[in-house]
Amino acid sequence: MPGIIPHRHCVICGKAIEPDQVTCSEECQQTLEKEKRKQRNFTIFMMAGFLILILLLFLFSPKA
């Protein structure tokens, strides 16, 4: 379509940005990094919880 220049949208706020960028500002970049850290920490917490659960099931399972 003529008249539409190549662009992307900021993954945080949705503003139009250059095609090679991910965020539009330093504030959005910091928000993105904070969210990535939260997701990483949640994943680690869930995996640790799962491993503890498996360990408890293994230790307290009835022996045949």
TORKOL-469329 format. One line per field, with one value per residue (C-alpha): residue number from 1; residue in three letters; x, y, z. Coordinates in steps of 0.02 Angstrom, whole numbers. Layout:
N
i <- (NUM:...)
aa <- (Ala:...)
xx <- (X:...)
yy <- (Y:...)
zz <- (Z:...)
END
This chain:
64
i <- (1:2:3:4:5:6:7:8:9:10:11:12:13:14:15:16:17:18:19:20:21:22:23:24:25:26:27:28:29:30:31:32:33:34:35:36:37:38:39:40:41:42:43:44:45:46:47:48:49:50:51:52:53:54:55:56:57:58:59:60:61:62:63:64)
aa <- (Met:Pro:Gly:Ile:Ile:Pro:His:Arg:His:Cys:Val:Ile:Cys:Gly:Lys:Ala:Ile:Glu:Pro:Asp:Gln:Val:Thr:Cys:Ser:Glu:Glu:Cys:Gln:Gln:Thr:Leu:Glu:Lys:Glu:Lys:Arg:Lys:Gln:Arg:Asn:Phe:Thr:Ile:Phe:Met:Met:Ala:Gly:Phe:Leu:Ile:Leu:Ile:Leu:Leu:Leu:Phe:Leu:Phe:Ser:Pro:Lys:Ala)
xx <- (0:72:88:126:309:389:373:345:255:332:302:258:153:112:182:248:438:578:581:747:691:594:543:513:600:716:564:484:652:665:486:525:681:584:450:582:662:491:455:627:607:433:498:640:519:399:538:609:436:408:576:539:370:448:582:450:346:499:554:383:315:269:403:339)
yy <- (0:167:294:171:172:15:14:-92:-56:-41:-204:-106:45:11:171:160:142:104:-75:-115:-60:-156:-15:170:242:205:194:59:-32:-34:-97:-236:-289:-289:-401:-521:-534:-568:-705:-783:-782:-858:-997:-1035:-1036:-1155:-1274:-1276:-1309:-1450:-1529:-1516:-1597:-1741:-1762:-1768:-1893:-2001:-1993:-2025:-2152:-2322:-2451:-2612)
zz <- (0:-45:95:236:284:356:545:701:862:1035:1129:1287:1237:1053:976:798:794:670:604:690:865:997:1114:1088:1241:1386:1501:1393:1382:1573:1586:1461:1557:1721:1645:1576:1749:1828:1700:1726:1915:1903:1790:1910:2057:1969:1917:2094:2164:2042:2085:2272:2244:2146:2280:2418:2321:2295:2478:2554:2430:2503:2472:2393)
END
